[in-house]
Amino acid sequence: MSREHAAALRASSLCRLLSAAEVDAISAIAEKQQVAAGKELFREGDPGDGVYLVVSGEIDVVKRTRAGERSLARLGAGGVLGEMSLLTADARSATCRALVETGVLRLPSARFRALLEQGLPAALKVAAGIGELLARRLAATNAKVVELAEKLESAGNPPAKMSDEQLAELDRTLQVWSF
């Protein structure tokens, strides 16, 4: 199973900086899971217990809203979910549901943090990969906010000025944005 884990990890953007030996060190803590079509991998509000790498299949990432669920993303092979749980103990901010039979690798938070505390270079490089992933997601989110604001302005509906409290809440929300 470890060779299979290593192959999936090598294909992940989180592990692009790792040597073969470092991939082996990370694959030693990986757990393979199968998720049936329509079943949840995790639910919004659940404790963050690890990061998931999509090996096969497709996951729909959904967020609860007042009007129901809204799809945020669909991630296939190579997708990364729940990356913040490797670094923080925050609750899940979205629900991830398999659209088809899906295979994932889970890196449990507690075991990963133990590797970080040991100063294992592989764990530090994965943490750097998480930083890169979050930076890309933040840039995409910023672009989407600007796009939506421009649509409102061009439709003759300039966005209302936000209060300091609303801006603080938006800032808190953007800081924890993760699957």
C-alpha positions in Angstrom: 0.0 0.0 0.0 2.9 2.4 0.7 4.0 2.4 -3.0 0.5 3.3 -4.0 0.4 6.1 -1.4 3.8 7.3 -2.6 2.7 7.5 -6.2 -0.4 9.5 -5.3 1.6 11.8 -3.1 4.2 12.4 -5.9 1.3 13.5 -8.1 0.1 16.1 -5.5 1.1 19.7 -5.6 1.6 19.5 -1.8 4.5 17.2 -2.3 6.2 18.7 -5.4 9.2 19.8 -3.4 9.8 16.4 -1.8 12.6 13.9 -2.7 11.6 10.2 -3.1 12.8 9.4 0.5 10.7 12.3 1.8 7.6 11.1 -0.1 8.1 7.7 1.6 8.2 9.4 5.0 4.9 11.1 4.4 3.3 8.1 2.8 4.0 6.2 6.0 1.3 8.2 7.7 -1.2 8.2 4.8 -4.5 6.4 5.0 -6.4 5.3 1.9 -10.2 5.8 1.9 -13.0 5.1 -0.6 -16.0 7.3 -0.6 -19.2 6.1 -2.3 -21.0 8.4 -4.8 -23.3 10.8 -2.8 -21.5 10.2 0.5 -19.8 12.9 2.5 -16.1 12.9 3.1 -16.6 15.5 5.8 -19.3 18.0 6.8 -19.1 21.7 7.4 -18.6 22.3 11.1 -16.8 18.9 11.7 -13.5 19.0 13.5 -10.6 19.3 11.0 -8.8 15.9 11.3 -6.5 15.9 8.3 -5.9 16.8 4.7 -7.3 14.7 1.8 -5.7 14.2 -1.6 -8.1 13.1 -4.3 -6.6 10.1 -6.0 -9.5 9.2 -8.3 -13.1 10.4 -8.8 -14.6 13.8 -8.1 -15.6 15.7 -5.0 -18.1 18.6 -4.8 -17.2 21.2 -2.2 -20.4 22.9 -0.9 -21.1 25.6 1.6 -24.3 26.1 3.5 -26.1 29.4 2.8 -29.4 30.9 3.9 -30.9 29.6 0.6 -29.4 26.1 0.8 -26.2 24.7 -0.4 -23.9 26.4 -2.9 -21.2 24.6 -4.8 -17.8 26.2 -4.3 -15.6 23.8 -6.4 -15.4 20.4 -7.9 -12.1 18.7 -7.4 -10.8 15.6 -9.2 -7.6 13.6 -9.1 -4.8 15.8 -7.6 -7.3 18.0 -5.7 -6.5 18.9 -2.1 -9.2 19.2 0.6 -8.9 20.2 4.3 -5.4 21.5 4.1 -5.8 24.0 7.0 -6.5 21.2 9.4 -2.8 20.2 9.2 -1.9 23.6 10.6 -4.9 24.6 12.8 -7.7 23.0 14.8 -10.4 25.0 13.1 -13.7 23.3 12.2 -14.4 22.4 8.5 -15.7 25.4 6.6 -17.4 23.4 3.9 -18.9 20.0 3.1 -17.1 17.7 0.7 -19.3 15.1 -1.1 -18.2 12.4 -3.6 -20.0 12.9 -6.9 -18.8 9.4 -8.1 -16.9 6.6 -6.3 -13.9 8.5 -5.1 -10.5 7.4 -3.7 -8.6 9.7 -1.4 -5.5 9.6 0.8 -5.8 11.2 4.2 -2.9 12.6 6.1 -4.1 12.7 9.7 -3.4 16.1 11.5 -2.0 14.6 14.7 0.5 12.4 12.9 1.5 15.2 10.6 1.9 17.7 13.4 4.2 15.2 15.2 6.4 15.1 12.1 6.4 18.9 12.1 7.4 19.0 15.7 10.3 16.6 15.0 11.4 19.1 12.3 11.2 16.5 9.6 12.1 18.3 6.3 9.4 16.4 4.4 6.7 17.8 6.8 8.2 21.3 6.5 8.1 21.0 2.7 4.4 19.9 2.8 3.6 22.9 5.0 5.3 25.1 2.4 3.1 23.4 -0.3 0.0 24.2 1.8 1.2 27.9 1.9 1.5 27.9 -1.9 -2.0 26.3 -2.3 -3.5 28.8 0.1 -1.8 31.8 -1.6 -3.3 30.6 -5.0 -6.8 30.2 -3.5 -6.6 33.6 -1.8 -5.6 35.2 -5.1 -8.5 33.5 -6.9 -10.9 34.7 -4.1 -9.6 38.2 -4.4 -10.1 38.2 -8.2 -13.7 36.9 -7.7 -14.5 39.6 -5.1 -13.2 42.3 -7.6 -15.2 40.7 -10.5 -18.4 40.7 -8.4 -17.9 44.3 -7.2 -17.3 45.4 -10.9 -20.5 43.6 -12.0 -22.5 45.4 -9.3 -21.0 48.8 -10.3 -21.6 48.2 -14.0 -25.3 47.3 -13.3 -25.7 50.6 -11.5 -25.7 49.1 -8.1 -22.6 50.3 -6.4 -21.7 48.3 -3.4 -22.9 49.8 -0.1 -20.2 51.0 2.2 -19.5 48.3 4.8 -19.4 49.1 8.5 -16.2 48.3 10.4 -18.0 45.3 12.0 -19.0 44.0 8.5 -15.4 44.4 7.3 -14.0 42.6 10.3 -16.4 39.7 9.8 -15.4 39.5 6.1 -11.8 39.5 7.1 -12.4 36.7 9.6 -14.2 34.7 6.9 -11.5 35.1 4.3 -8.8 34.1 6.8 -10.4 30.7 7.5 -11.5 30.0 3.9 -10.5 26.4 3.3 -12.1 23.1 2.5 
